[in-house]
Amino acid sequence: MPKVTYIETEGKVHEVDLPLGATFMEGAVQNDVKGIVAECGGSCMCATCHVYVDDAFLDLLPEMEEEEDEMLEGATAERTPNSRLGCQVRASKKLDGIILRVPREQ
């Protein structure tokens, strides 16, 4: 199972093994990562699972689709070049070891 490291805004670290195909949002919710609200339950309709992806993994991510891009435009936290919605990226072997930082607000 791929390992995902979530870093909360206050610095608490959660190292989680996610099943292949699970979304990063699901992993955060199931492991009590503070700051991942996931109001819409993974429907790409709220941007409350916004995360900042460690730069070393950006080129390994699947391309962002239009819906995700539009949701991130309305995100409460600042959108940066490494912003993604956790509900739109799934755990995979090539993303093993990925580091995700939670924004201060959702």
Backbone hydrogen bonds, N-H to C=O, Kabsch-Sander energy under -0.5 kcal/mol:
donor,donor_aa,acceptor,acceptor_aa,energy
4,V,16,V,-3.2
5,T,98,I,-2.8
6,Y,4,V,-0.6
6,Y,14,H,-2.7
7,I,100,L,-2.7
8,E,6,Y,-0.5
8,E,12,K,-2.8
11,G,8,E,-2.0
14,H,6,Y,-2.6
16,V,4,V,-3.1
16,V,14,H,-0.6
18,L,2,P,-2.9
18,L,16,V,-0.7
21,G,91,A,-2.4
22,A,19,P,-2.1
24,F,86,G,-1.1
24,F,89,V,-2.0
25,M,86,G,-1.7
27,G,23,T,-2.1
28,A,24,F,-1.9
29,V,25,M,-2.6
30,Q,26,E,-2.7
31,N,27,G,-0.9
32,D,29,V,-1.3
33,V,28,A,-2.6
34,K,32,D,-0.7
36,I,33,V,-1.3
37,V,35,G,-0.9
37,V,48,T,-1.9
38,A,48,T,-1.3
41,G,38,A,-1.4
50,H,47,A,-0.7
51,V,84,R,-2.8
52,Y,101,R,-2.8
53,V,51,V,-0.6
53,V,82,N,-2.9
54,D,99,I,-2.6
57,F,54,D,-2.4
58,L,55,D,-1.1
60,L,57,F,-1.5
61,L,57,F,-0.7
61,L,58,L,-1.1
69,D,65,E,-2.2
70,E,66,E,-2.5
71,M,67,E,-2.3
72,L,68,E,-2.4
73,E,69,D,-1.2
74,G,70,E,-0.8
74,G,71,M,-0.9
75,A,72,L,-1.1
76,T,106,Q,-0.5
83,S,80,T,-2.1
84,R,51,V,-2.3
86,G,49,C,-2.5
86,G,84,R,-0.5
88,Q,85,L,-1.8
89,V,86,G,-0.7
91,A,22,A,-3.3
95,L,92,S,-0.9
96,D,93,K,-1.4
97,G,3,K,-2.8
98,I,3,K,-0.6
98,I,95,L,-2.1
100,L,5,T,-3.4
101,R,52,Y,-2.9
102,V,7,I,-2.6
